[in-house]
Amino acid sequence: MIKAKKEKKPFDVFIVITDKETWKGKTSPHIALKQYREEMQIPAKFILISLAVRKMEKDVDGASDRGMLSICGFNESVPDIIHDFICDEF
């Protein structure tokens, strides 16, 4: 999101798939998404899919942001969940 903002690249959704690390660096995904939205004037969404079991709300932040979704694990229902979230059918 930081690079997309810097390069002025328009994206509707950012999807991160990780084994356990939810973010790295100085800026949390919640803050980076907020800054990207403000700079680009796009109501972008963020989806984090963690393939390892862990408590994610504390790591990702932004639990009250309806444009952020955290998923722990992966099965056949996840693509439908992602689709519904992106299309505001959630």
SULSULNOR-V714106 format. One record per residue. SS is DSSP state (a for helix, b for strand, c for the rest). Layout:
SS + SS
This chain:
c + a + a + a + a + a + c + c + c + c + c + c + b + b + b + b + b + b + c + c + c + c + c + c + c + c + c + c + a + a + a + a + a + a + a + a + a + a + a + a + c + c + c + c + b + b + b + b + b + b + c + c + c + c + c + c + a + a + a + a + c + c + c + c + c + c + c + b + b + b + b + b + c + c + c + c + c + a + a + a + a + a + a + a + a + a + c + c + c + c
